[in-house]
Amino acid sequence: MYSDEPYSQLPDPVRQSAFYDSVTIKRGLAWVIDSIIVTVLVAVALVLTAFLGAFVFFALWMLVSFAYRVATIANGSATWGMRMMAIEFRDWRGQRLDLGQAFLHTLGYTVSVSVAPLQLISIVCMFATERGQGLTDLMLGTVALNKRA
């Protein structure tokens, strides 16, 4: 039977709440881990550019962070930090994110991080919505879930 109801292919947050338990906290911890990984990658990039990257440090940071997030989400539907926390992204059909979705999700994340009020609203949404979705998730129909066993 086909249902066109949004999110109908995802676990129900009431009947299958285990998929959503502590995901918001895990996303926060994953963000910390991912930030550390990006810091190390930027440090490596600085060394590889003979520290010339220091002249465009902010742009280098954004480029490395963006590329890291797109590549890891496209190749497993989760960043390395999310994998350590055993969570992953799924689209509204319950499928893993592809390259295009990973790009759009990372773009939304980057815009949110760049505009402080949007980031605060996104965090509030993660705690307030039944599926723990941030602004980008709500716009794209994505959700973070505890990894399926």
N, C-alpha and C positions, 0 to 999 in steps of 0.2 A: 504494500500500500504506500502511495506517495503522499507526502505531506509537504506543503509549501510554507509551513510555519517557520519563521526564522529560528535557527538553532535547534530544529527538531532532530537533527542527527547527532547532537551533543548530549552527554549525560545530563539528566535532569538534576538541577541543584538541590532539589528537595528529596527526591527518592534515591539519588545516587550522590549524596553529599560528600562521600569519601574522595571523589575526584577533585573537589574544590577545597577540602580542608587545609587550612594554613597556607594556601597558595600565595596570598598577598604578602605574607611575611617571607615566604621562600623567595618570592620575586625580589623583595628588598635585599635579602642576603645575596641572591644571585647577582644583583646590580653591583654590590660591593665587590664581589669576586671578579666580575667582568671589568670593573673600573681598575682593579689591580692588574689584570691581564693587559688591558689597553695601556696602562702606564708603562709596563715592561716593554710592550711592543713599540711604544713611542720612544723609549730610551734606546732601544736597539736601532730604530730608524735614525735617531740623532747621531749615534756612533757611526752608522753606515754612511751618513751624509757628511761625515767629518765635522759635525756640529753646525753645518750650514743650515740645517733644518731649524735651528734656534731662531733664525731670522723670520721664519714663517711658522712659528711654534703652534699658534692656535689653529691655523689651517692644517698643519700636519696632524695635530691631535684629532681634529674633526674627521679628516680623511681616514686615518688609521681606525678610529672608533667606528665610523660608518662601514668601512670595508669589513672589519672584524664581525660586526653584527649581521650584516647581510650574508656573508659567507657562512657563518656558523648556523644561522637560522635556516638558510636555504639547504644546508646539508645535514639536517637532523631536526629541524623545527624547534631548535633551542640553542641558546648561546652556551658556551662551556660552563659558565656559572649556573645557568638553569639546569644543565645536565647534572652538575654536582648536587643540586637541590632536588633532583628527580622530578622536574616539571618540564612541560613542553607546550608549544603553541599548537592549536588546531583552528582551522577555519570553520565557518558556519556549517559546513557539510561534515565536519568531523575529520577532515583530511589534514595531513601535515602541510605546512606552508611551502609553496614553491618559490622559485627565485623572484618572480614578480611580486608576490605577496610579502616576501622577506624584505625586498627593497622598499615597498610602500610602508610596511610596519616600521622599518628603521627610519624612514623619512619622517613619519609621524612622531616617532620617539625623539628624533633630533629636533624637530620643531618644538615639541613639548619641553624638552630640556633647555632649549634656547630662550624660551619665554616663561619666566618663573610662575606667573599666575596659571598658565596652562598646566605646568607640571604639578602644582598644588591641587588644581581641580582634578587632574588625572589620578593622583594619589587618593583623594577623597572618593572618587568613583570606584577605585579598586576596593576600598573598604565598604562602600555603600551598596554596590550592585550585587545581585544574588550570584552572579558568576565571577565576581571580582575583576571586572573589566575596567581598564583605563580608557582615556579618551580615544587613543588610537585603536584599541580593541573594539570599542563601540562603533567607531566609524567604519572599520574594515570587517566587522563581524567575527573577529578572532577572539580566542579565549585561551588562558593558560590553565592547564590541568595537571594534576599529579599524574606522573607517567604511568601508563597502563602496565600491569604486571605481565 
